[in-house]
Amino acid sequence: MNTWKEKAIKILLVGGASTSILVVFLIFLFLGKEALPFISEPGLGTLLESRWVPVSFQREIFGILPLITGSVVVTLFATVLLIPFGVLGAIYIAEIATPGERGFLKPFIEILAGIPSVVIGFFGLIILSPIIKTMFNLNTGLTALTGAVLLALMAIPTVISISEDAIRSVPKSYKEASLALGAGQLQTIFRIVVPAALPGIIAAIMLGMGRVIGETMAVLMVTGNAAKITFDPVDSVRTMTATIAAEMGEVAFGSKHYQALFWVGIVLLAVTFCLNVIAQKVLKKYQMR
């Protein structure tokens, strides 16, 4: 009887894992099927051009380099913001805050994580954008920096929640041994607790970056949607996700523009896949220590 139950559970687990793999494979297959005709005409070389002008009376240009650089700039600056605020916030809640402070901050962070991205986008459009415009003396506040700040704000609750769980899971004996040897509270936190919780913290950061890369509505509303190659954070940019969201609903089915958007999706999916692979390698490296 136990053998039968074990076999049933094994089949169930294998089936669930196989279904996940099959879904990912079907997504790649669907994207490839829709994007494949673009290879013959106008050709993959056109994707490497420096302009994205999909609607034109002269020549349609499908260069995705401006979209890639826009996504890189927004993601990079959002990551720079979310790592210190997310990790330090988790350390404070897990190790320093009083029970009363923790009881207030935890629900507040969970509420922040549940705010719809369109509401965050409105906040950026009405409040943050004018602040950025005035602070840097710009013509418009719809910039990559505005999008990065909003994306960091959206990802920080995820980083805090997961990092806090990782920090609180560190055995108390580690901290007690450190304190018994004469180390102070901050020394114990940053030299014992944080290194022990590092795999979980790295996983939290990677999940936060995944949300930053895949977010659509907020960046569509506040980054200016200017498809140009730039690495200036106070310049208007257009990301890959915003391009798909803005143009897919109005594009003609089966057109070159339609196929080009699927290539944008393939690049975005490939970047996300590579990020996950890197995250797994980093986690294995620190877990082996």
Secondary structure, 3 states (H helix, E strand, C coil): CHHHHHHHHHHHHHHHHHHHHHHHHHHHHHHHHHHCHHHHCCCHHHHHCCCEECCCCCCCEECCHHHHHHHHHHHHHHHHHHHHHHHHHHHHHHHHCCHHHHHHHHHHHHHHHHCCHHHHHHHHHHHHHHHHHHHCCCCCCCCHHHHHHHHHHHHHHHHHHHHHHHHHCCCHHHHHHHHHCCCCHHHHHHHHHHHHCHHHHHHHHHHHHHHHHHCCHHHHHHCECCCCCCCCCCCCECCHHHHHHHHCCCCCCCCHHHHHHHHHHHHHHHHHHHHHHHHHHHHHHHHCC
